[in-house]
């Protein structure tokens, strides 16, 4: 408790990058009394804290009885038989080839909702989901995406396990957020990509920016996915289980050849310390973190910033938005159109009337 509010006290090494990441959690505040940051003691805060573990941060709860999301692991579901049905739901998601991240989000979200209602699953109605939205999500100021993820999980659970359509269309959904992607300047990108003396580290970060890759797409690459003769990179089973092909420059291929001669990967293009094992997400995050620290850029930069920068820089160089959509693997053109709001090339040329006074 802090000033009669149920809060989570956060203690960590004083680094600006970590402070910026923690401050991004909704309703994060500084306590002069405790000399520490604190956030609401709710599931959304805990989920966001767990996600920080992918950025090289270790999460340890003061109470050892709490699970990784800060909930008591022994807290039962309202109906013990649901454990089997949730296992079936998880199996269904795996068979449909949903990503591990989506499976975790949907199953965790479903458990939160079922524990909140405390009712047998077959008597739950739209009214319960509405009450959950107002009394749990909105009351705790959880994000739009958190709310939508749980609604989607509930809808899919009923359809796949009970063959029942939960009429989610009648349930209130949050208005769509319009957040702009974070973008680096070309000079900032160059400093980050060239600062490391390790060719493997330079190659990984450079390939993300050079081809606009997601983190998982980079780590899932194999040497045979590079068609050096045609100057193409084949990205297999990307988001939405879709393959796509993107151009890869001779400059990038030359860097990869230099890397390959030294490391000689067996299965994956980028492997960990043990041959044949995939490079880990945490390790590639650590590589970026170290590079950002070396060049002294005071921004909470993530790997996805490089992908956003790739798209924005392409747009500013005159590349048609339809091509950028294909290169990024966006299903909808509306997703790609957000980069038109980020590009500052035209804006910077505008003259403020203040300058004429």
QUIBELPE-V428555 format. One record per pair of residues at least 24 apart in sequence whose C-alpha atoms are under 7 Angstrom apart, sorted by sequence separation. I is the first residue (numbers start at 1). J is the second residue. If there is no record, write none. Layout:
# QUIBELPE-V428555
{{I;J} {I;J}}
This chain:
# QUIBELPE-V428555
{{46;70} {11;36} {148;173} {228;253} {10;36} {9;36} {10;37} {312;339} {316;343} {9;37} {10;38} {9;38} {316;345} {8;38} {9;39} {144;174} {7;38} {8;39} {312;343} {7;39} {8;40} {7;40} {8;41} {6;40} {7;41} {6;41} {211;246} {78;114} {77;114} {78;115} {211;248} {77;115} {78;118} {110;150} {78;119} {79;120} {109;150} {126;167} {130;171} {78;120} {106;149} {110;153} {106;150} {109;153} {110;154} {126;171} {222;267} {223;268} {222;268} {223;269} {106;153} {221;268} {222;269} {220;268} {221;269} {219;270} {203;255} {203;256} {200;259} {219;278} {199;259} {219;279} {89;157} {89;161} {246;327} {244;329} {201;287} {215;303} {214;304} {214;307} {213;307} {196;291} {212;307} {195;291} {209;306} {42;140} {44;142} {208;306} {209;307} {212;310} {192;291} {208;307} {212;311} {192;292} {210;310} {209;310} {192;295} {191;295} {212;328} {183;305} {182;305} {183;308} {184;309} {182;308} {183;309} {181;308} {180;338} {180;342} {56;282} {54;281} {55;282} {54;282} {56;285} {55;285} {56;286} {55;286} {21;300} {20;300} {17;298} {17;299} {17;300}}
